Amino acid sequence: MSPQELLAFEEADCGRIADRLHDDVLQALGCSLLKAELSKGLLARGATRQAEQAIDELRDQLDAVVQELRTLMMQVRPYKEHPLGLQRALESYLRGYPAGNGARIESAVEVAEEPPPAAAALLYRVLREALAEVVDYRRFGTVNVQVAIGGGSATLRLQATQPRQAPAARPPGDGRDLGWRARLVGGESTVHDLADRLEWALCFPTGQA
């Protein structure tokens, strides 16, 4: 992948996050402020039942905002070395991936030998991007992730089934697909992409001695 291509992808990703912060998070917070003012007015007039209903709706709105922010944070969260190694870092990331979007993530991670830090960061990045692809864009409901590292290579396998709804539209300028991640790490990938099922495998060298 050329530096220009990588820069274009990075810019598209920044644009995607900015758009979601504006279109989803900020607008939802604006609606929540209006709902809070409505609740205050209802309480002042003694309309307790209506105020309670408005407050319940406000709580639901704010809960949705929190879930959206958690999802965005996980999608931009940088790699940080774990004191107990890459396996624990990946397991922790997969456990913490937001479940509020309705997806269920199953995973198995096996690190036979620690890769160099640069290779570990690349694998983390690719896993992060792949989850955003199948959960956020493609909106699959069940995702199985398998990671195996050792013998100088890393293999990432991903199976996604049970789409929850139609795929989301990609932001303008976002040309990423499953193949670009293989180019990012200099590896090889295979993909079986059907309407109700996706199977993707990526293998790339880690530079282990």
C-alpha positions in Angstrom: 0.0 0.0 0.0 1.4 3.4 -1.0 1.7 6.2 1.5 -0.8 8.2 -0.5 -3.3 5.4 -0.4 -2.8 5.0 3.4 -3.2 8.7 3.9 -6.5 8.7 1.9 -7.8 5.9 4.1 -6.8 7.7 7.3 -8.5 10.9 6.1 -11.7 9.0 5.2 -11.7 7.4 8.6 -11.3 10.8 10.4 -14.2 12.1 8.3 -16.4 9.1 9.2 -15.8 9.7 12.9 -16.4 13.4 12.6 -19.7 12.8 10.7 -20.9 10.3 13.3 -20.1 12.6 16.1 -22.1 15.4 14.4 -24.9 13.5 12.9 -25.5 11.0 15.7 -24.0 12.1 19.0 -24.3 15.9 18.9 -27.8 15.8 17.5 -28.9 13.3 20.1 -27.4 15.4 22.8 -29.3 18.4 21.4 -32.6 16.5 21.6 -31.8 15.4 25.1 -31.3 19.0 26.2 -34.8 19.8 24.8 -36.2 16.8 26.6 -34.6 18.0 29.8 -36.2 21.4 29.4 -39.6 19.8 28.7 -39.3 17.7 31.8 -38.4 20.7 33.9 -41.5 22.6 32.6 -43.8 19.6 33.3 -42.5 19.4 36.9 -43.0 23.1 37.4 -46.7 22.7 36.3 -47.2 19.7 38.6 -47.6 17.3 35.6 -45.7 14.6 37.4 -46.8 11.6 35.3 -45.9 13.3 32.0 -42.6 14.5 33.5 -41.7 10.9 34.5 -42.4 9.7 31.0 -40.3 12.5 29.5 -37.4 11.6 31.9 -37.7 8.0 31.0 -37.4 8.9 27.3 -34.4 11.2 28.2 -32.7 8.3 29.9 -33.1 6.1 26.9 -31.7 8.8 24.6 -28.7 9.3 26.8 -28.1 5.6 27.0 -28.0 5.4 23.2 -25.5 8.3 23.1 -23.3 6.5 25.6 -23.4 3.3 23.5 -22.6 5.2 20.3 -19.6 6.9 22.0 -18.3 3.6 23.4 -18.5 2.1 19.9 -16.6 5.1 18.4 -14.0 5.0 21.1 -13.3 1.3 20.5 -13.0 2.0 16.8 -10.3 4.6 17.3 -8.6 3.1 20.4 -4.9 2.8 19.7 -2.9 -0.3 20.5 -1.3 -0.4 23.9 1.0 -3.1 25.0 -0.4 -5.3 27.8 1.8 -6.3 30.7 0.8 -9.9 30.1 1.3 -9.8 26.3 -0.6 -9.5 23.1 -3.0 -12.3 23.8 -4.4 -10.5 26.9 -4.5 -7.2 25.0 -6.6 -8.8 22.2 -8.8 -10.7 24.6 -9.4 -7.5 26.6 -10.3 -5.6 23.5 -12.7 -8.2 22.2 -14.4 -8.5 25.6 -14.9 -4.8 25.8 -16.3 -4.3 22.3 -19.7 -2.7 22.8 -22.6 -5.1 22.9 -25.3 -2.3 22.8 -25.4 -2.5 19.0 -27.0 -5.9 19.2 -24.1 -8.0 18.0 -22.6 -11.0 19.8 -18.9 -11.5 19.5 -17.3 -14.9 20.1 -13.5 -15.2 20.0 -10.5 -17.5 20.4 -7.0 -16.0 20.7 -3.8 -18.1 20.7 -0.4 -16.4 20.8 2.4 -19.0 20.7 5.1 -16.4 20.6 5.1 -12.7 21.0 5.5 -10.8 17.7 7.5 -7.6 17.4 5.7 -4.5 18.7 5.1 -3.2 15.1 3.5 -6.5 14.0 1.4 -6.6 17.2 0.1 -3.0 16.5 -0.7 -3.9 12.9 -2.7 -7.0 13.9 -4.6 -4.9 16.5 -5.3 -2.3 13.9 -6.6 -4.8 11.4 -8.8 -6.5 14.0 -10.2 -3.2 15.0 -11.0 -2.3 11.4 -12.5 -5.7 10.6 -14.9 -5.5 13.6 -16.0 -2.0 12.5 -16.6 -3.5 9.0 -18.8 -6.4 10.0 -20.5 -5.0 13.0 -21.0 -1.3 12.2 -21.2 -1.3 8.4 -22.4 -4.7 7.5 -24.4 -5.1 10.7 -24.0 -8.8 11.3 -25.5 -10.1 14.5 -23.0 -12.9 15.3 -19.3 -12.6 14.8 -16.7 -15.3 15.5 -13.1 -14.2 15.6 -10.1 -16.5 15.7 -6.5 -15.2 16.0 -3.4 -17.4 15.9 0.2 -16.1 16.1 3.4 -18.1 15.9 6.0 -19.5 13.6 6.7 -16.1 12.0 3.1 -15.4 10.9 -0.3 -14.2 12.2 -3.6 -15.5 11.0 -6.9 -13.8 11.6 -10.2 -15.6 10.7 -13.6 -13.9 10.9 -17.0 -15.5 10.4 -20.1 -13.3 10.5 -23.7 -14.4 10.3 -27.3 -13.3 11.0 -27.4 -9.8 9.6 -29.5 -7.5 11.8 -30.5 -5.1 9.0 -29.3 -3.8 5.6 -25.7 -2.7 5.4 -25.0 1.0 6.2 -24.0 3.4 3.5 -20.3 4.2 3.5 -19.2 7.8 3.9 -18.0 9.6 0.8 -14.4 8.8 0.0 -14.3 5.7 2.1 -12.9 3.1 -0.3 -12.0 0.5 2.3 -12.9 -3.1 1.8 -11.8 -6.4 3.1 -8.9 -6.6 0.6 -7.3 -3.3 1.7 -6.5 -4.7 5.1 -4.3 -7.3 3.4 -2.5 -4.6 1.5 -2.1 -2.7 4.8 0.0 -5.5 6.4 1.5 -7.0 3.2 -0.4 -10.3 3.6 -2.8 -12.5 1.7 -6.5 -12.8 2.3 -9.5 -14.9 1.2 -13.1 -13.9 1.4 -16.5 -15.6 0.9 -19.0 -12.8 0.9 -22.7 -13.7 0.8 -25.8 -11.8 1.7 -26.3 -13.6 5.0 -22.8 -14.8 5.8 -19.2 -13.6 5.5 -16.0 -15.6 5.9 -12.7 -13.8 5.8 -9.2 -15.0 6.5 -5.9 -13.0 6.6 -2.4 -14.3 6.9 0.7 -12.0 7.1 4.3 -12.3 8.2 5.2 -10.9 11.7 9.0 -10.9 11.3 9.5 -13.2 14.3 12.9 -14.7 14.6 
